[in-house]
Amino acid sequence: MLKMTANILRTLFSKKPTRLYPIEVRTPFEIARGKLVNEIENCNFCSICALKCPSQCISVDKKAATWTCDPFACVYCGICVEACPFKCLHQEQAQRRPAYERQILLKKGLPH
């Protein structure tokens, strides 16, 4: 018990090692890959992003001109961004905010 006393006192009077995340948000790193954004006006609905996605969180319907993404399944690897031939996908540095219920990103464009 006496061996732990120094460690306990040091921990009690030092700065907290964690932050209260939703309240205190850290600025993202310069090369951070954040939330996925689709500029639907430039999308051709070719579904290459859905085919390349390793977590299979993207689905594309060419007939209905819809693009959907499940952010809870997305691992934010950026493979879909690199594979997009029309460069309509990109990732922002900002992280997605915490959510209490499942949200699906649905984008509807003009059919080609």
PyMOL commands that place a pseudoatom at each C-alpha (Angstrom):
pseudoatom trace, name=CA, resn=MET, resi=1, chain=A, elem=C, hetatm=0, pos=[0.000, 0.000, 0.000]
pseudoatom trace, name=CA, resn=LEU, resi=2, chain=A, elem=C, hetatm=0, pos=[2.818, 2.403, 0.791]
pseudoatom trace, name=CA, resn=LYS, resi=3, chain=A, elem=C, hetatm=0, pos=[4.368, 1.821, -2.619]
pseudoatom trace, name=CA, resn=MET, resi=4, chain=A, elem=C, hetatm=0, pos=[1.176, 2.995, -4.339]
pseudoatom trace, name=CA, resn=THR, resi=5, chain=A, elem=C, hetatm=0, pos=[0.736, 6.149, -2.229]
pseudoatom trace, name=CA, resn=ALA, resi=6, chain=A, elem=C, hetatm=0, pos=[3.137, 8.232, -4.331]
pseudoatom trace, name=CA, resn=ASN, resi=7, chain=A, elem=C, hetatm=0, pos=[1.389, 7.182, -7.541]
pseudoatom trace, name=CA, resn=ILE, resi=8, chain=A, elem=C, hetatm=0, pos=[-2.057, 7.901, -6.088]
pseudoatom trace, name=CA, resn=LEU, resi=9, chain=A, elem=C, hetatm=0, pos=[-1.058, 11.369, -4.892]
pseudoatom trace, name=CA, resn=ARG, resi=10, chain=A, elem=C, hetatm=0, pos=[0.609, 12.207, -8.216]
pseudoatom trace, name=CA, resn=THR, resi=11, chain=A, elem=C, hetatm=0, pos=[-2.542, 11.157, -10.097]
pseudoatom trace, name=CA, resn=LEU, resi=12, chain=A, elem=C, hetatm=0, pos=[-4.855, 13.128, -7.801]
pseudoatom trace, name=CA, resn=PHE, resi=13, chain=A, elem=C, hetatm=0, pos=[-3.008, 16.421, -8.211]
pseudoatom trace, name=CA, resn=SER, resi=14, chain=A, elem=C, hetatm=0, pos=[-1.985, 16.241, -11.875]
pseudoatom trace, name=CA, resn=LYS, resi=15, chain=A, elem=C, hetatm=0, pos=[-3.835, 17.360, -15.006]
pseudoatom trace, name=CA, resn=LYS, resi=16, chain=A, elem=C, hetatm=0, pos=[-6.512, 14.981, -16.269]
pseudoatom trace, name=CA, resn=PRO, resi=17, chain=A, elem=C, hetatm=0, pos=[-5.238, 12.752, -19.104]
pseudoatom trace, name=CA, resn=THR, resi=18, chain=A, elem=C, hetatm=0, pos=[-8.541, 12.839, -21.008]
pseudoatom trace, name=CA, resn=ARG, resi=19, chain=A, elem=C, hetatm=0, pos=[-10.923, 15.554, -22.184]
pseudoatom trace, name=CA, resn=LEU, resi=20, chain=A, elem=C, hetatm=0, pos=[-14.712, 15.756, -22.080]
pseudoatom trace, name=CA, resn=TYR, resi=21, chain=A, elem=C, hetatm=0, pos=[-15.132, 14.972, -25.769]
pseudoatom trace, name=CA, resn=PRO, resi=22, chain=A, elem=C, hetatm=0, pos=[-18.424, 16.444, -26.891]
pseudoatom trace, name=CA, resn=ILE, resi=23, chain=A, elem=C, hetatm=0, pos=[-17.719, 19.590, -24.881]
pseudoatom trace, name=CA, resn=GLU, resi=24, chain=A, elem=C, hetatm=0, pos=[-13.974, 19.940, -25.535]
pseudoatom trace, name=CA, resn=VAL, resi=25, chain=A, elem=C, hetatm=0, pos=[-13.179, 19.177, -29.171]
pseudoatom trace, name=CA, resn=ARG, resi=26, chain=A, elem=C, hetatm=0, pos=[-9.549, 18.878, -30.206]
pseudoatom trace, name=CA, resn=THR, resi=27, chain=A, elem=C, hetatm=0, pos=[-8.503, 20.522, -33.460]
pseudoatom trace, name=CA, resn=PRO, resi=28, chain=A, elem=C, hetatm=0, pos=[-7.974, 17.819, -36.096]
pseudoatom trace, name=CA, resn=PHE, resi=29, chain=A, elem=C, hetatm=0, pos=[-4.561, 16.905, -37.393]
pseudoatom trace, name=CA, resn=GLU, resi=30, chain=A, elem=C, hetatm=0, pos=[-3.503, 18.384, -40.721]
pseudoatom trace, name=CA, resn=ILE, resi=31, chain=A, elem=C, hetatm=0, pos=[-3.732, 15.072, -42.591]
pseudoatom trace, name=CA, resn=ALA, resi=32, chain=A, elem=C, hetatm=0, pos=[-6.767, 13.726, -40.716]
pseudoatom trace, name=CA, resn=ARG, resi=33, chain=A, elem=C, hetatm=0, pos=[-9.453, 11.924, -42.693]
pseudoatom trace, name=CA, resn=GLY, resi=34, chain=A, elem=C, hetatm=0, pos=[-12.808, 13.035, -41.345]
pseudoatom trace, name=CA, resn=LYS, resi=35, chain=A, elem=C, hetatm=0, pos=[-16.398, 12.740, -42.405]
pseudoatom trace, name=CA, resn=LEU, resi=36, chain=A, elem=C, hetatm=0, pos=[-17.259, 11.708, -45.940]
pseudoatom trace, name=CA, resn=VAL, resi=37, chain=A, elem=C, hetatm=0, pos=[-18.898, 14.314, -48.182]
pseudoatom trace, name=CA, resn=ASN, resi=38, chain=A, elem=C, hetatm=0, pos=[-20.424, 13.754, -51.614]
pseudoatom trace, name=CA, resn=GLU, resi=39, chain=A, elem=C, hetatm=0, pos=[-20.946, 16.655, -54.008]
pseudoatom trace, name=CA, resn=ILE, resi=40, chain=A, elem=C, hetatm=0, pos=[-23.971, 15.034, -55.590]
pseudoatom trace, name=CA, resn=GLU, resi=41, chain=A, elem=C, hetatm=0, pos=[-24.104, 17.523, -58.485]
pseudoatom trace, name=CA, resn=ASN, resi=42, chain=A, elem=C, hetatm=0, pos=[-20.883, 16.019, -59.894]
pseudoatom trace, name=CA, resn=CYS, resi=43, chain=A, elem=C, hetatm=0, pos=[-21.791, 12.375, -59.212]
pseudoatom trace, name=CA, resn=ASN, resi=44, chain=A, elem=C, hetatm=0, pos=[-22.474, 10.112, -62.199]
pseudoatom trace, name=CA, resn=PHE, resi=45, chain=A, elem=C, hetatm=0, pos=[-23.780, 7.247, -59.982]
pseudoatom trace, name=CA, resn=CYS, resi=46, chain=A, elem=C, hetatm=0, pos=[-21.245, 4.849, -61.492]
pseudoatom trace, name=CA, resn=SER, resi=47, chain=A, elem=C, hetatm=0, pos=[-21.062, 2.918, -58.149]
pseudoatom trace, name=CA, resn=ILE, resi=48, chain=A, elem=C, hetatm=0, pos=[-17.282, 2.502, -58.259]
pseudoatom trace, name=CA, resn=CYS, resi=49, chain=A, elem=C, hetatm=0, pos=[-17.129, 3.942, -54.730]
pseudoatom trace, name=CA, resn=ALA, resi=50, chain=A, elem=C, hetatm=0, pos=[-19.569, 1.262, -53.523]
pseudoatom trace, name=CA, resn=LEU, resi=51, chain=A, elem=C, hetatm=0, pos=[-17.570, -1.510, -55.182]
pseudoatom trace, name=CA, resn=LYS, resi=52, chain=A, elem=C, hetatm=0, pos=[-14.253, -0.338, -53.708]
pseudoatom trace, name=CA, resn=CYS, resi=53, chain=A, elem=C, hetatm=0, pos=[-15.567, 0.309, -50.181]
pseudoatom trace, name=CA, resn=PRO, resi=54, chain=A, elem=C, hetatm=0, pos=[-14.072, -2.339, -47.847]
pseudoatom trace, name=CA, resn=SER, resi=55, chain=A, elem=C, hetatm=0, pos=[-16.806, -1.931, -45.208]
pseudoatom trace, name=CA, resn=GLN, resi=56, chain=A, elem=C, hetatm=0, pos=[-19.617, -1.932, -47.808]
pseudoatom trace, name=CA, resn=CYS, resi=57, chain=A, elem=C, hetatm=0, pos=[-21.256, 1.126, -46.247]
pseudoatom trace, name=CA, resn=ILE, resi=58, chain=A, elem=C, hetatm=0, pos=[-21.987, 2.872, -49.580]
pseudoatom trace, name=CA, resn=SER, resi=59, chain=A, elem=C, hetatm=0, pos=[-24.827, 1.940, -51.910]
pseudoatom trace, name=CA, resn=VAL, resi=60, chain=A, elem=C, hetatm=0, pos=[-25.675, 3.581, -55.216]
pseudoatom trace, name=CA, resn=ASP, resi=61, chain=A, elem=C, hetatm=0, pos=[-28.882, 3.311, -57.227]
pseudoatom trace, name=CA, resn=LYS, resi=62, chain=A, elem=C, hetatm=0, pos=[-28.330, 4.620, -60.739]
pseudoatom trace, name=CA, resn=LYS, resi=63, chain=A, elem=C, hetatm=0, pos=[-32.011, 4.463, -61.776]
pseudoatom trace, name=CA, resn=ALA, resi=64, chain=A, elem=C, hetatm=0, pos=[-33.248, 6.446, -58.767]
pseudoatom trace, name=CA, resn=ALA, resi=65, chain=A, elem=C, hetatm=0, pos=[-30.096, 8.625, -58.731]
pseudoatom trace, name=CA, resn=THR, resi=66, chain=A, elem=C, hetatm=0, pos=[-29.497, 8.061, -55.030]
pseudoatom trace, name=CA, resn=TRP, resi=67, chain=A, elem=C, hetatm=0, pos=[-26.280, 7.674, -53.066]
pseudoatom trace, name=CA, resn=THR, resi=68, chain=A, elem=C, hetatm=0, pos=[-26.445, 6.413, -49.491]
pseudoatom trace, name=CA, resn=CYS, resi=69, chain=A, elem=C, hetatm=0, pos=[-23.763, 5.954, -46.864]
pseudoatom trace, name=CA, resn=ASP, resi=70, chain=A, elem=C, hetatm=0, pos=[-23.976, 4.405, -43.423]
pseudoatom trace, name=CA, resn=PRO, resi=71, chain=A, elem=C, hetatm=0, pos=[-21.548, 6.459, -41.290]
pseudoatom trace, name=CA, resn=PHE, resi=72, chain=A, elem=C, hetatm=0, pos=[-21.711, 3.902, -38.466]
pseudoatom trace, name=CA, resn=ALA, resi=73, chain=A, elem=C, hetatm=0, pos=[-20.269, 1.229, -40.769]
pseudoatom trace, name=CA, resn=CYS, resi=74, chain=A, elem=C, hetatm=0, pos=[-17.753, 3.521, -42.476]
pseudoatom trace, name=CA, resn=VAL, resi=75, chain=A, elem=C, hetatm=0, pos=[-14.131, 3.159, -41.351]
pseudoatom trace, name=CA, resn=TYR, resi=76, chain=A, elem=C, hetatm=0, pos=[-13.097, 6.450, -43.032]
pseudoatom trace, name=CA, resn=CYS, resi=77, chain=A, elem=C, hetatm=0, pos=[-10.245, 4.819, -44.929]
pseudoatom trace, name=CA, resn=GLY, resi=78, chain=A, elem=C, hetatm=0, pos=[-10.569, 7.063, -47.996]
pseudoatom trace, name=CA, resn=ILE, resi=79, chain=A, elem=C, hetatm=0, pos=[-10.495, 4.282, -50.603]
pseudoatom trace, name=CA, resn=CYS, resi=80, chain=A, elem=C, hetatm=0, pos=[-13.810, 5.454, -52.065]
pseudoatom trace, name=CA, resn=VAL, resi=81, chain=A, elem=C, hetatm=0, pos=[-12.441, 8.997, -52.364]
pseudoatom trace, name=CA, resn=GLU, resi=82, chain=A, elem=C, hetatm=0, pos=[-9.380, 7.766, -54.256]
pseudoatom trace, name=CA, resn=ALA, resi=83, chain=A, elem=C, hetatm=0, pos=[-11.464, 5.506, -56.522]
pseudoatom trace, name=CA, resn=CYS, resi=84, chain=A, elem=C, hetatm=0, pos=[-14.055, 8.111, -57.546]
pseudoatom trace, name=CA, resn=PRO, resi=85, chain=A, elem=C, hetatm=0, pos=[-13.393, 9.009, -61.212]
pseudoatom trace, name=CA, resn=PHE, resi=86, chain=A, elem=C, hetatm=0, pos=[-15.492, 12.199, -61.044]
pseudoatom trace, name=CA, resn=LYS, resi=87, chain=A, elem=C, hetatm=0, pos=[-13.858, 13.491, -57.834]
pseudoatom trace, name=CA, resn=CYS, resi=88, chain=A, elem=C, hetatm=0, pos=[-17.221, 14.203, -56.233]
pseudoatom trace, name=CA, resn=LEU, resi=89, chain=A, elem=C, hetatm=0, pos=[-16.248, 12.464, -52.977]
pseudoatom trace, name=CA, resn=HIS, resi=90, chain=A, elem=C, hetatm=0, pos=[-13.936, 14.073, -50.463]
pseudoatom trace, name=CA, resn=GLN, resi=91, chain=A, elem=C, hetatm=0, pos=[-13.269, 13.929, -46.756]
pseudoatom trace, name=CA, resn=GLU, resi=92, chain=A, elem=C, hetatm=0, pos=[-13.390, 16.926, -44.468]
pseudoatom trace, name=CA, resn=GLN, resi=93, chain=A, elem=C, hetatm=0, pos=[-10.997, 17.238, -41.555]
pseudoatom trace, name=CA, resn=ALA, resi=94, chain=A, elem=C, hetatm=0, pos=[-13.874, 17.673, -39.109]
pseudoatom trace, name=CA, resn=GLN, resi=95, chain=A, elem=C, hetatm=0, pos=[-14.969, 14.510, -37.358]
pseudoatom trace, name=CA, resn=ARG, resi=96, chain=A, elem=C, hetatm=0, pos=[-18.569, 13.377, -37.351]
pseudoatom trace, name=CA, resn=ARG, resi=97, chain=A, elem=C, hetatm=0, pos=[-20.433, 14.444, -34.202]
pseudoatom trace, name=CA, resn=PRO, resi=98, chain=A, elem=C, hetatm=0, pos=[-21.571, 11.737, -31.763]
pseudoatom trace, name=CA, resn=ALA, resi=99, chain=A, elem=C, hetatm=0, pos=[-25.094, 10.466, -32.392]
pseudoatom trace, name=CA, resn=TYR, resi=100, chain=A, elem=C, hetatm=0, pos=[-27.527, 8.560, -30.217]
pseudoatom trace, name=CA, resn=GLU, resi=101, chain=A, elem=C, hetatm=0, pos=[-29.411, 6.894, -33.043]
pseudoatom trace, name=CA, resn=ARG, resi=102, chain=A, elem=C, hetatm=0, pos=[-28.430, 5.493, -36.409]
pseudoatom trace, name=CA, resn=GLN, resi=103, chain=A, elem=C, hetatm=0, pos=[-28.268, 8.049, -39.218]
pseudoatom trace, name=CA, resn=ILE, resi=104, chain=A, elem=C, hetatm=0, pos=[-28.007, 7.205, -42.898]
pseudoatom trace, name=CA, resn=LEU, resi=105, chain=A, elem=C, hetatm=0, pos=[-26.660, 9.809, -45.323]
pseudoatom trace, name=CA, resn=LEU, resi=106, chain=A, elem=C, hetatm=0, pos=[-28.961, 9.923, -48.340]
pseudoatom trace, name=CA, resn=LYS, resi=107, chain=A, elem=C, hetatm=0, pos=[-28.159, 12.121, -51.317]
pseudoatom trace, name=CA, resn=LYS, resi=108, chain=A, elem=C, hetatm=0, pos=[-30.488, 12.385, -54.293]
pseudoatom trace, name=CA, resn=GLY, resi=109, chain=A, elem=C, hetatm=0, pos=[-29.256, 13.773, -57.567]
pseudoatom trace, name=CA, resn=LEU, resi=110, chain=A, elem=C, hetatm=0, pos=[-30.519, 14.235, -61.069]
pseudoatom trace, name=CA, resn=PRO, resi=111, chain=A, elem=C, hetatm=0, pos=[-30.719, 11.020, -63.138]
pseudoatom trace, name=CA, resn=HIS, resi=112, chain=A, elem=C, hetatm=0, pos=[-28.378, 10.930, -66.131]
for i in range(1, 112): cmd.bond("trace and resi %d" % i, "trace and resi %d" % (i + 1))
show_as sticks, trace
zoom trace
